[in-house]
Amino acid sequence: MDVIHKIGRRKTAVARVYLSKGKGNITVNKKDVNVYFPTATLQYKVNQPLVMTENDKNFDIKVNVFGGGITGQAEAIRLALSRAMCEVDAENRTILKPEGLLTRDPRMVERKKFGQKKARKKFQFSKR
């Protein structure tokens, strides 16, 4: 098996995932996944596609991720891993699709408009 390369995005975070046969080591930006993502919630999000398809000990995963915050980065990695799992075995799609792991979340930050304080908030109105 060759190296499988997939990209996942969430908000402004972009994750590039490189999947190869191995023992289950996950490296994010040259750090261990447990060091890069300190909370259990974020570690769960990253491992979710691997655990659901029962491949958590079969592959070594190298991840390059940049942009956005720590949660957006974790969800970008989750999308990229889900896409990679579908390429490994087409039957994994039936497991991941109902959980919504193959859907790119389109929600982005709304731009700030001129003449306003933020995207929706206005400057304080003074009658006199």
Order of alpha helices (4+ residues) and beta strands (2+ residues): beta-beta-beta-beta-alpha-alpha-beta-alpha-alpha
